[in-house]
Amino acid sequence: MSSSRETDIREHGFTAVSRDVDNALLHGAPNLQPPEPLLVADLPFHSDSLVQKVQVYARQHLPPPTFHHSMRVYHFGLAILRTQFPTWHLSPSTYALACLLHDIGTTDANITSTLLSFEYHGAFIANSLLATELHAPKAQVEAVVEAIIRHQDLGTTGMITTLGQILQLATIFDNMGGHAELVHGETVRDVVREWPRLGWSGCFAGTIRRENGLKPWCHTTSLGEREFPEGVEGNRVMKEFE
């Protein structure tokens, strides 16, 4: 393996880790160590010139509840990475890009413009934006695209990238309160104070049901046509903040 390939794999979170969070990563425990009460100030948003441009794009194209969700995912994921998996390495820029763009396929315009599942269509949109318009490095683009495609690819067999796994953990935490013991309650309160939920649980449950109705073959149905949206609406961790 060439040194440049090894560097790209490490830098952009392509290192393979198990999809099985409960058994392979957490070894049957609720967490690897008690989470720290990290605040937004401890988890600053990485904002280089590329990320700044994409953040402007995301703010312009995503509804406010979805944009706020994307920002919360960044902070929650960084908290999980820092306290539970400190040896995992990935570029903060690449992680920020994945967070900002992971739900771009759910907008009204994008969800109705294709027969593709929203994750796949969103990945194509991200690829076009990052590679064609903004000329981001190839490996960085590919890392973001892979993570967007697989951010709802939950399961217990096989592998996923470190970037994809952190994005999964953070989105499932914000959406359903999944693996609640990975994030400290003070972190939750401070992140939601910075980026209010704006009724996110109802908003996202509605998006799930809308896509399931428009595209009964969509990937989201693999999480349960009723179970997934009902799980989002029943998010106990975030209920007090809705």
Disulfide bonds with the S-S distance in Angstrom:
none
